[in-house]
Amino acid sequence: MAILGAEDDVNVMDGVNNQITDAVTQSSVQTIGESASVAVSNLYQSVSNSFSTMIQNAVFDQQQSTLLQQTETIQGVNMIYSIDTAAIADATEKTARADFGSNAMNEMSILSIAAS
């Protein structure tokens, strides 16, 4: 059994086929060359996913807002219809007969005379 020395190690390294080293080098260069395009495509995919989620949320918010606006409109119309029209007519008639206008004019004329 022979012990390999430093000279023998060099000879063993020279024994690697050049085609193998070329294939390993080419695959390394290919991986390095593709890494930038893969990174950019991953970025584009994540940005487009974020935008689509944002738009879906905006559509959902608009739907909920429309639902709330319809509910508020229905409640307002129901409140208008629930007011007793006879009570409104009675209050309007009492206000019209109260003669507030002439009293207000008399008070304003008295105040303008006192101020002069």
HUQUI-V71313 format. One record per residue. N is the residue number from 1. RES is the residue in one small letter. PHI is phi in degrees with one decimal (NA if undefined). Layout:
BEGIN
N;RES;PHI, N;RES;PHI
END
This chain:
BEGIN
1;m;NA, 2;a;-102.7, 3;i;-91.8, 4;l;-80.7, 5;g;-103.7, 6;a;-64.1, 7;e;-66.5, 8;d;-70.4, 9;d;-62.3, 10;v;-64.6, 11;n;-66.4, 12;v;-67.7, 13;m;-65.9, 14;d;-71.2, 15;g;-78.7, 16;v;-75.3, 17;n;-67.9, 18;n;-65.2, 19;q;-65.4, 20;i;-69.4, 21;t;-65.1, 22;d;-65.4, 23;a;-65.3, 24;v;-66.4, 25;t;-64.3, 26;q;-64.6, 27;s;-68.6, 28;s;-67.4, 29;v;-65.0, 30;q;-63.9, 31;t;-62.9, 32;i;-66.7, 33;g;-68.1, 34;e;-83.8, 35;s;-63.1, 36;a;-67.2, 37;s;-67.9, 38;v;-66.8, 39;a;-64.6, 40;v;-66.7, 41;s;-66.2, 42;n;-63.5, 43;l;-63.5, 44;y;-60.5, 45;q;-65.7, 46;s;-69.0, 47;v;-67.0, 48;s;-66.3, 49;n;-65.3, 50;s;-64.7, 51;f;-64.6, 52;s;-66.1, 53;t;-65.1, 54;m;-63.3, 55;i;-68.6, 56;q;-61.3, 57;n;-65.8, 58;a;-65.2, 59;v;-64.2, 60;f;-63.0, 61;d;-63.0, 62;q;-64.6, 63;q;-64.1, 64;q;-67.2, 65;s;-64.7, 66;t;-62.9, 67;l;-62.5, 68;l;-66.2, 69;q;-65.1, 70;q;-65.0, 71;t;-63.8, 72;e;-64.4, 73;t;-64.3, 74;i;-62.5, 75;q;-64.3, 76;g;-64.8, 77;v;-64.8, 78;n;-62.7, 79;m;-68.6, 80;i;-64.0, 81;y;-71.3, 82;s;-84.5, 83;i;-71.3, 84;d;-75.2, 85;t;-72.2, 86;a;-67.1, 87;a;-66.0, 88;i;-65.8, 89;a;-63.8, 90;d;-64.0, 91;a;-65.9, 92;t;-64.9, 93;e;-64.6, 94;k;-62.8, 95;t;-67.5, 96;a;-67.0, 97;r;-82.9, 98;a;-73.9, 99;d;60.7, 100;f;-68.5, 101;g;-62.1, 102;s;-69.3, 103;n;-64.3, 104;a;-65.5, 105;m;-66.6, 106;n;-63.0, 107;e;-65.7, 108;m;-67.2, 109;s;-69.3, 110;i;-65.7, 111;l;-66.3, 112;s;-71.8, 113;i;-69.4, 114;a;-68.3, 115;a;-75.2, 116;s;-83.1
END
